[in-house]
C-alpha cells in the first residue's frame, strides 16, 4: 500500500489525473507523510497519470469519473389522428426532458436524445401581409383565405388556429408623404386608401375561419413612397408580442406575404431614426407605436427572436424578389420561401408545401455553453443515415411517426473559475419543447471532505491536512506549513539550498522554501527533478534507440538502473543468449561470441544474426539462382511460388555488369554467373550487409544471338557465284595453257619439218596461159 495520499487539482491540467488516499480498518481516512515523494519533489507531483502512479508504487488511487442522471424522462407521444384530443403541453416529441451530468475535465459524457414527430400536432399560423398599394389585387384573394386554409389544414391537424396582421412602412419621411392630405389618403386619384401605418395586429390567433374572413374583408390598402417595405418591424413585433398574438406552445408558423424588398438596420437613419431596435413589444391597441423611435431590426436580431420564440417563417413573395428572399432564407434557420402568384391565388398550396418542407427537418440547437465546455453531435436519421459535425445536428425527410436519435457528447476542458453548477438547453428549432441539462463539475476528490483542520501534521496546526498533504493557512508556506511568508527568502534559509556552498540555489531547478528545495515541475508529467538540492532528474540518462535507458530500465538521478538481464550505461546490452542460438542449438553457430544479445562472428566468412550465413561458400550462387530468376525476370522453377519463397532478400537492379558492387572489406560479397533454360546468362551478386541480405542483378539477360538470314543467303549466293567464276577462270586458264602448249608444239614441229620437192604427178597447175594471136602484129590503116 502506498504510504502517502495524492492531492487532486483538475485546474493543473486537462489530462486525466489520479489521486491517492488511505482508509483505515474502521472506515476513517488516515494520512501520513511517507516515502512516495522523493526529496525535493513538490506536493503536486502526487497528481499524475494512472500508469505513472502505479509504476511508482501507488496502490490506493482516487480516480473520480463523470456520471449522469435522468431527472425527467417522459416517453414520446404515440397518438393517431382522431384519437382522444390532448392538450399541447401533454404532447411529447423529444426524450428525455431533463438530465444532470457530473463532468470531469477531459472526460466526455454521452447522452442520447430521441425525437419522434407526433401525429395531429397543433398548429398556430399567423398571416402577415403587406398592404401597400401594389398588393391591392392580392388582398381580394386573401379575404377568403380563412375558411379555405382551415379546410386544407384539417387534413394535417385537428387543432389549427389562424391570425392576421398587416404592415406598410414607418410613418415618417422619406418613407411616406407627411402632408396632411396624404396622411389621410396616401393613394392618388379617386382611390380610397387607409392612412399609412407600420404594423397592425388585425386578428389574434383563432380557430374561427369565418371571423378571419370577416375581419380581413374589412381591410383597406394603404400606400408609401419607397419600394422596400417595413416588414422587419412587423416580424419583430409578431415574434415578441406573444400575448397579443396568442401564440401557444405548439408549432408556430409565420407567413410573410409581400411583393417588395425590405428595410433593415441602418435604413432608419434616412428618417432621422438612430436608436437600434430594442427587440421588445410595443403594441398599443394592436398597433406598433414606436416605429418612428426605433430603427429597423437587423437580420441577426430577427434570427435570435424568431429562434427564442420557436417561430418558423414562410416567405410568400413574387417571383421578382425570389433571389433576395432565398438569400434571407439561408440566414434564418427553419424558414422557407414560396413563389406567390401575381394575385396570391396559390397562397394555400404555398403554405401547405412550405409547412411540409419545414416539419420534415429537425435541427438541434443549444444555448450558450459555459466557458471550457464543448459539445458535439451525431445524428442517426431515417434509413440508417448517420451524420457528424455540423450535419450531426439535423435529420431530414422525416415523416409523421418517424423516430430519429442524436448522440451528444459534452466535455469539460477544466473547472469553471467559480466552480458553480451550470445549465444548458438543447431544443429542436421551430419546436417549443427543449431538453435541460444541469452541469456539475468534479473539481475535488472525496478525500477533501475528510480534511483535518489545524492538524498537528501541519506544523503545530498551521494548516489543514487533506488528501495526504498540508493546505497551509493564510500567511504560512512550506510542505508542512513550517514557515511564515515573510521569512521564506532569508539568507540563512537560502544557504541550506546551495549544494557544496555553491552559488546556485537548488541547482537552478527549483525554489528554496523554508530552507528546503522544492523542485520545478516539468511540462511532461513523466519528467521530474528530485534530490535535496534538485540535483537529480529522471530524464537525463543515456539513451539507446532514442529511448531513455534503452527502454529496459529507469532513470534515477541521471543514472540508469537496468532491468534484470540488461546492463550497460544505457541498459542496451542484453544478457540473454537465446537470440544468439543458431539452428543447430549452438551459440553463434560455434563461429562467434554472443555480446549483448548479438553475435560477433569470429570467422570472417560467416555472418548474419547467428553466424550461419556464408555468402562466399561454394554453392551460394546455385542456392539463390531460382529466386533471383523469378524476382528479376519472372522465370525459373519458383516463378509460381516466388512471393512466398523468395522474399528473404532485397533485390536491386542495375543496368550493366560494371554497376555491380565490388567486394569490400566490410562484408563478403559473391559474384555469380548463371544460365537459364534458354541458354541466356544473367549476372548478380549476393551479400549480407549486417542482417540485410542484398542481391544486385543486371536487369538484362545475355543471350546468344540468332542467325541473320539475309547475310547468310547473300553469302551463299555470293559464294556460289564466286565459286562459279573461279571454276570458269580455272577452266579458261587451263584452256589457255593447253592451247599454248599445242601451238608451241606446232611451231616446233613446223621448224623441224623437211618438205619433198618432186612434183605431184596428179598435180595440175591452176594457171592457164593463152596467147593473143594478134599480139605483136603491126597495125594496118584502113
ABEGO torsion letter per residue (X at the ends): XBABBBBBBAAABABBBBBBBBBBAAGBBBBBBBAABBBGBBAAAABBBAAAAAAAGBABBBBBBBBBBBABBBBBBBBBBGBBBBBAAABBABOBABBBBBBBBGBBBBBBBBBBBBBGBBBBBBBBBBABAAAAAAAAAAAAAAAAAAAAAAAABABBBBBBBBBBBBABOAABBABAAAAABABBEABBBBBBBABBBABBBBABAAAAAAAAAABBBBBBABABBAAAAAAAAAAABAAAAGBBBBBBBBBBBBABBBBBBGAAAAAGBABBBAGBBABBGGBBAAAAABBBBBAAAAAAAAAAAGBBBBBBBBAAAAAAAAAAAAABBGBBBBBBBAAGAAAAAAAAAAAAAAAABBBBBBBBBBBGBBBBBBBBBBGGBBBBEAAAABBBGBBBGBBBBBBBBBBBAEBBAAGBBBBBBBBBBGBABBBBBBBBBBABBAAAAABBBGBAABGGGABBBBGGBBBBBBGBBEAAGABBAAAAABAAAAAAABBGGBABBGGGABBBBGGBBBBBBBABAABBBBEAAGABBAAABBBBGGBBGGGABBBBGGBBBBBBGBBEAAGABBABAAAABBAAGBBGGGABBBBGGBBBBABAABBEAAGABBAABBGAAAAAAAAAAAAAAGBEAAAAAAAAAAAABBBBBBABAAABBBBBAABBBBBBBBBBAAGBBBBBBBBBBEABBBBBBBABBBBBBBBBAAAAAAAAAAAAAAAAAAAAAAAAAAAAAAAAAAAAAAAAAAAABBBBABBBAABBBABBBBBBAABGBBBBBX
